[in-house]
């Protein structure tokens, strides 16, 4: 019988879904004889729960980010009794709203589940602990630090981004042998070196001056216009590409702003060629989301961190700064000065670029796919690691 692997994500932001897509693509490439299905667990719930779990999160990020940080820390907890009470309440609400998902799991024959969000992992662990399901699962953590919510036993393997994240899992009782540091899975295209000249041509950029890439996330939230205005104030001439994601209103607003004669600007909406844009960039200005940051590191591009969401993104920012792969701008009013100084200092840019390459895991999706299949006794070969990108050399 053909092995069947279920990849599960939750559309809370874009990162978990993109990680699932990356793992799916890697599985299909290295194990074509394995049947793979990729599903969003929120598709199995009702509209109210989906709105609260997904859209409400984006609203909080956009309007009340510090509450997100408070909630992040509160859920981590500092007492076992309090944590158990919180977990029981959360699990009861989730179970009530995801009965269709439980039926989907139990009515079909699966050999393995790969989770890129903790919601599905927790539900599967609960069913296994009750003796209602015997399905093995693995979990892929999509931030550089590892929150307690990612830990849902029983789980055969945890794939995390960093050594520090591995220690965090072990602190909460996960056996060291069940944790593997793979990096965060990103689209397999990032495992292939890019030619900067070809990327420039394909993206309609010239590259006769520093290329700065501003990323606004998949939904274009946050103080994007303030950051854009700050980049337009950069003293030296730059070629600026801005990716607005799905936010057409934002794209229209940025296109209406005047651009100083010394700069060249390209405003982009939703794109499936972010790997090429990163291959063009001398510098990326972005929030430090786990997937986006992993893509930037895989391309070996220095990063300017702006507006991290308190909680997971602030910890991602800490990791980048500690390892010398980024600089941070705390307020848009200092952005132009910091970027100008950085672009004028080629030696510092080179150090940041080297640190980014050192931290990058362009093969992460293949490693996760291979090690996941190994859990159910399937051994496959993976593509050899690619040579580092030539961007910036």
C-alpha positions as CSV (number, residue, x, y, z in Angstrom):
1,X,0.0,0.0,0.0
2,X,1.3,3.5,-0.9
3,X,2.5,5.4,2.2
4,X,0.3,8.5,2.9
5,X,1.7,11.6,4.6
6,X,-0.5,14.4,5.8
7,X,1.1,17.9,6.1
8,X,-0.9,20.2,8.3
9,X,-0.7,24.0,8.8
10,X,-2.9,26.8,10.1
11,X,-3.5,30.0,8.3
12,X,-2.5,32.2,11.2
13,X,-0.3,34.7,9.3
14,X,1.4,33.3,6.2
15,X,4.5,31.6,7.6
16,X,3.0,28.3,8.8
17,X,1.3,27.8,5.4
18,X,4.5,28.6,3.5
19,X,6.4,26.1,5.7
20,X,3.9,23.4,4.9
21,X,4.1,24.2,1.2
22,X,7.9,23.9,1.4
23,X,7.8,20.5,3.1
24,X,5.2,19.3,0.6
25,X,7.3,20.3,-2.3
26,X,10.4,18.6,-0.8
27,X,8.5,15.4,-0.1
28,X,7.2,15.3,-3.7
29,X,10.7,15.7,-5.0
30,X,12.6,13.2,-2.9
31,X,9.8,10.6,-2.4
32,X,7.6,10.6,-5.5
33,X,6.1,7.2,-4.4
34,X,4.7,8.7,-1.2
35,X,1.2,10.2,-1.4
36,X,1.2,13.7,0.2
37,X,-1.8,15.8,1.2
38,X,-1.4,19.4,2.5
39,X,-4.3,20.8,4.5
40,X,-5.1,23.9,6.6
41,X,-6.6,22.7,9.8
42,X,-8.7,25.8,10.0
43,X,-10.6,24.7,6.9
44,X,-12.2,22.1,9.2
45,X,-13.7,24.5,11.6
46,X,-16.6,27.0,11.7
47,X,-16.4,30.6,10.5
48,X,-16.4,32.1,14.0
49,X,-13.5,30.0,15.3
50,X,-11.6,30.6,12.1
51,X,-12.1,34.4,12.4
52,X,-11.0,34.4,16.1
53,X,-8.0,32.2,15.6
54,X,-6.8,33.7,12.3
55,X,-8.1,37.2,11.5
56,X,-8.3,38.3,15.1
57,X,-4.6,37.5,15.4
58,X,-3.8,39.8,12.4
59,X,-5.9,42.5,13.9
60,X,-4.1,42.3,17.2
61,X,-0.7,42.4,15.4
62,X,-1.8,45.5,13.5
63,X,-3.5,47.5,16.2
64,X,-2.4,46.0,19.6
65,X,1.0,44.4,19.1
66,X,2.1,44.7,22.8
67,X,-1.0,42.6,23.8
68,X,0.3,39.9,21.5
69,X,3.6,39.9,23.4
70,X,1.8,39.8,26.7
71,X,-0.3,36.9,25.5
72,X,2.7,35.1,24.2
73,X,4.5,35.3,27.6
74,X,1.3,34.5,29.5
75,X,0.8,31.3,27.5
76,X,4.3,30.2,28.2
77,X,3.4,30.4,31.9
78,X,5.5,30.1,35.0
79,X,3.6,27.5,37.1
80,X,2.7,23.9,36.3
81,X,-0.8,24.1,37.9
82,X,-1.6,27.3,36.0
83,X,-0.4,25.9,32.8
84,X,-2.5,22.7,33.2
85,X,-5.6,24.8,33.7
86,X,-4.9,27.0,30.7
87,X,-4.2,24.0,28.6
88,X,-7.4,22.2,29.6
89,X,-9.5,25.3,28.8
90,X,-7.8,25.8,25.4
91,X,-8.0,22.2,24.5
92,X,-11.7,22.0,25.3
93,X,-12.5,25.0,23.1
94,X,-10.4,23.6,20.2
95,X,-12.0,20.2,20.5
96,X,-15.5,21.7,20.4
97,X,-14.7,23.6,17.2
98,X,-12.7,21.0,15.4
99,X,-14.8,17.9,15.5
100,X,-14.7,17.7,11.6
101,X,-10.9,17.6,11.8
102,X,-11.0,14.7,14.3
103,X,-13.3,12.8,11.9
104,X,-10.9,13.6,9.0
105,X,-8.0,12.1,11.0
106,X,-9.8,9.0,12.1
107,X,-11.8,8.2,9.0
108,X,-8.8,8.0,6.7
109,X,-5.7,5.9,6.8
110,X,-2.5,8.0,7.3
111,X,1.0,6.8,8.0
112,X,2.4,10.1,9.3
113,X,1.5,13.7,10.1
114,X,3.9,16.6,9.7
115,X,2.7,19.7,11.6
116,X,3.9,23.3,10.9
117,X,1.5,24.7,13.5
118,X,1.0,23.6,17.1
119,X,-2.9,23.6,16.8
120,X,-3.0,20.3,14.9
121,X,-0.1,18.8,16.9
122,X,-2.0,19.4,20.1
123,X,-5.2,17.9,18.9
124,X,-3.4,14.8,17.6
125,X,-1.5,14.4,20.9
126,X,-4.8,14.7,22.8
127,X,-6.4,12.0,20.7
128,X,-3.3,9.7,21.1
129,X,-3.3,10.2,24.9
130,X,-6.9,9.2,25.0
131,X,-6.2,6.1,23.0
132,X,-8.4,7.3,20.2
133,X,-5.6,7.5,17.6
134,X,-2.3,5.8,17.0
135,X,-1.0,8.1,14.2
136,X,2.7,9.2,14.5
137,X,3.4,12.8,14.1
138,X,6.3,15.2,13.9
139,X,6.3,19.0,14.5
140,X,8.2,21.7,12.6
141,X,8.7,24.9,14.7
142,X,8.6,28.0,12.6
143,X,10.4,30.6,14.8
144,X,13.9,30.8,16.0
145,X,12.9,30.4,19.6
146,X,10.5,27.6,20.7
147,X,7.5,28.5,22.7
148,X,5.9,25.9,25.1
149,X,2.9,25.7,22.8
150,X,5.0,23.8,20.3
151,X,5.4,20.9,22.8
152,X,2.7,18.3,22.4
153,X,3.5,14.8,23.5
154,X,3.5,12.2,22.2
155,X,5.4,13.5,19.2
156,X,8.1,11.4,17.4
157,X,10.3,14.3,16.3
158,X,10.6,18.0,16.7
159,X,12.4,20.0,14.0
160,X,13.6,23.4,15.3
161,X,15.5,26.4,13.9
162,X,18.4,26.9,16.4
163,X,20.4,25.2,19.1
164,X,18.8,27.5,21.6
165,X,15.4,26.4,20.4
166,X,16.5,22.8,21.0
167,X,17.5,23.6,24.5
168,X,14.2,25.2,25.2
169,X,12.3,22.1,24.1
170,X,14.5,19.9,26.2
171,X,13.9,22.2,29.2
172,X,10.2,21.4,28.9
173,X,10.9,17.7,28.9
174,X,11.3,16.7,25.3
175,X,14.1,14.0,25.1
176,X,17.2,15.3,23.4
177,X,17.1,12.5,20.8
178,X,13.7,13.6,19.6
179,X,14.9,17.1,18.7
180,X,16.8,17.9,15.4
181,X,18.1,21.4,14.5
182,X,17.2,21.7,10.8
183,X,16.4,25.3,10.3
184,X,12.9,26.5,9.3
185,X,11.8,24.8,6.0
186,X,11.6,27.3,3.1
187,X,10.7,26.8,-0.5
188,X,13.2,24.4,-2.2
189,X,14.1,27.1,-4.7
190,X,16.3,28.7,-2.0
191,X,18.5,25.6,-2.1
192,X,19.6,26.5,-5.6
193,X,22.2,29.3,-6.0
194,X,21.0,32.4,-7.8
195,X,22.8,34.5,-10.4
196,X,22.4,38.1,-9.4
197,X,22.6,39.5,-13.0
198,X,19.9,37.1,-14.1
199,X,17.7,37.9,-11.1
200,X,18.1,41.7,-11.8
201,X,17.0,41.2,-15.4
202,X,14.1,39.0,-14.6
203,X,12.8,41.5,-12.0
204,X,13.3,44.6,-14.1
205,X,15.9,46.1,-11.9
206,X,19.2,47.6,-13.0
207,X,21.6,47.2,-10.0
208,X,23.8,50.2,-10.8
209,X,23.4,51.3,-7.1
210,X,22.6,49.5,-3.9
211,X,19.4,47.5,-4.2
212,X,17.3,47.7,-1.0
213,X,14.3,45.4,-0.6
214,X,11.5,46.3,1.7
215,X,9.2,43.5,2.7
216,X,5.8,44.2,4.2
217,X,4.7,40.6,5.0
218,X,2.0,38.6,3.2
219,X,-0.7,40.9,4.4
220,X,1.1,44.2,4.3
221,X,0.4,45.2,8.0
222,X,2.3,47.5,10.3
223,X,3.8,51.0,9.8
224,X,4.8,50.2,6.2
225,X,4.4,53.7,4.9
226,X,6.6,55.2,7.7
227,X,9.3,52.7,6.8
228,X,9.0,53.5,3.1
229,X,9.2,57.2,3.7
230,X,12.3,56.6,5.8
231,X,13.9,54.7,3.0
232,X,13.1,57.5,0.5
233,X,15.1,59.8,2.9
234,X,18.3,57.7,2.5
235,X,21.0,60.1,1.4
236,X,22.7,58.0,-1.3
237,X,20.9,56.9,-4.4
238,X,19.3,53.5,-4.0
239,X,17.2,51.2,-6.1
240,X,14.2,50.3,-3.8
241,X,11.9,47.4,-4.4
242,X,8.9,47.2,-2.1
243,X,6.7,44.0,-1.8
244,X,3.2,44.8,-0.5
245,X,1.8,41.3,-0.5
246,X,-2.0,41.0,-0.8
247,X,-2.6,44.6,0.4
248,X,-3.7,46.4,-2.8
249,X,-4.7,49.5,-0.8
250,X,-1.2,49.8,0.6
251,X,0.3,49.3,-2.9
252,X,-1.9,52.1,-4.3
253,X,-0.9,54.4,-1.4
254,X,2.8,53.9,-1.8
255,X,2.6,54.4,-5.5
256,X,0.9,57.8,-4.9
257,X,3.9,59.1,-2.9
258,X,6.5,61.3,-4.6
259,X,10.0,59.7,-5.1
260,X,13.2,61.8,-4.9
261,X,15.0,62.0,-8.2
262,X,18.1,60.3,-6.8
263,X,16.2,57.0,-6.2
264,X,14.6,54.4,-8.4
265,X,11.6,52.6,-7.0
266,X,9.5,49.6,-7.9
267,X,6.3,48.8,-6.0
268,X,5.3,45.1,-6.2
269,X,2.1,43.4,-5.0
270,X,1.8,39.7,-4.3
271,X,4.7,37.8,-5.9
272,X,5.9,34.2,-6.2
273,X,9.4,35.3,-7.1
274,X,10.6,36.5,-3.7
275,X,13.7,34.3,-4.1
276,X,14.8,36.3,-7.1
277,X,14.2,39.7,-5.4
278,X,16.3,38.5,-2.5
279,X,18.9,37.4,-5.0
280,X,19.1,41.0,-6.2
281,X,19.2,42.7,-2.8
282,X,22.2,44.3,-1.1
283,X,20.0,44.8,2.0
284,X,16.5,43.7,3.1
285,X,14.4,45.8,5.4
286,X,11.7,43.7,7.1
287,X,9.8,42.5,10.1
288,X,11.7,39.3,11.4
289,X,9.0,36.7,10.7
290,X,10.4,33.2,11.0
291,X,9.9,32.2,7.3
292,X,10.9,35.5,5.8
293,X,14.0,35.7,7.9
294,X,15.0,32.1,7.0
295,X,14.6,33.0,3.3
296,X,16.8,36.1,3.7
297,X,19.5,34.1,5.5
298,X,19.4,31.4,2.9
299,X,20.2,34.1,0.3
300,X,22.9,35.5,2.5
301,X,21.5,39.0,2.6
302,X,22.1,41.5,5.5
303,X,18.9,42.5,7.2
304,X,17.5,45.6,8.8
305,X,14.9,44.6,11.4
306,X,11.9,46.9,11.8
307,X,8.8,46.6,13.9
308,X,9.1,43.1,15.3
309,X,5.9,41.8,16.9
310,X,6.5,41.4,20.6
311,X,6.9,37.8,21.5
312,X,8.1,35.5,18.7
313,X,9.4,38.2,16.4
314,X,11.2,40.1,19.1
315,X,13.0,36.8,20.0
316,X,13.8,36.2,16.3
317,X,15.3,39.7,16.3
318,X,17.4,38.9,19.3
319,X,18.8,35.8,17.6
320,X,19.8,37.8,14.5
321,X,21.4,40.6,16.5
322,X,23.3,38.2,18.7
323,X,24.7,36.4,15.7
324,X,25.7,39.6,13.8
325,X,23.3,39.1,10.8
326,X,21.2,42.2,11.2
327,X,20.9,45.7,12.6
328,X,17.7,46.9,14.3
329,X,15.9,50.2,13.8
330,X,13.7,51.0,16.8
331,X,12.0,54.0,15.3
332,X,11.3,55.0,11.7
333,X,12.9,58.5,12.3
334,X,16.3,56.9,12.5
335,X,15.9,54.5,9.6
336,X,17.3,56.7,6.9
337,X,20.4,57.5,8.9
338,X,21.1,53.9,9.9
339,X,20.6,52.6,6.4
340,X,22.8,55.3,4.9
341,X,25.6,54.5,7.3
342,X,25.3,50.8,6.6
343,X,25.3,51.1,2.8
344,X,28.4,53.4,3.1
345,X,30.3,50.8,5.1
346,X,31.2,48.0,2.7
347,X,33.3,46.1,5.4
348,X,30.4,46.0,7.8
349,X,28.0,44.9,5.1
350,X,30.4,42.1,4.2
351,X,30.4,40.9,7.9
352,X,26.7,41.0,8.1
353,X,26.4,39.1,4.8
354,X,28.8,36.4,6.0
355,X,26.9,36.0,9.2
356,X,23.7,35.6,7.3
357,X,25.1,32.9,5.2
358,X,26.5,31.1,8.2
359,X,23.0,31.0,9.8
360,X,21.1,30.1,6.7
361,X,19.6,26.6,6.2
362,X,18.6,26.5,2.5
363,X,18.2,22.7,2.6
364,X,15.9,22.8,5.6
365,X,12.8,21.6,3.7
366,X,14.6,18.6,2.3
367,X,16.1,17.7,5.7
368,X,12.7,17.9,7.4
369,X,11.1,15.8,4.7
370,X,13.9,13.1,4.8
371,X,13.9,12.8,8.6
372,X,10.2,12.8,8.8
373,X,10.0,9.8,6.4
374,X,12.6,8.1,8.4
375,X,10.2,8.0,11.4
376,X,8.1,5.6,9.5
377,X,11.0,3.5,8.1
378,X,11.4,5.2,4.7
379,X,15.0,6.1,3.8
380,X,15.4,8.5,0.9
381,X,18.3,10.5,-0.6
382,X,18.2,14.3,-0.7
383,X,19.8,16.8,-3.1
384,X,23.4,17.8,-2.2
385,X,23.7,21.2,-0.4
386,X,24.0,23.9,-2.9
387,X,26.9,26.4,-3.1
388,X,26.2,29.7,-1.4
389,X,24.4,32.4,-3.4
390,X,26.6,34.7,-5.4
391,X,24.6,37.7,-4.3
392,X,26.8,40.6,-3.2
393,X,30.1,39.0,-4.3
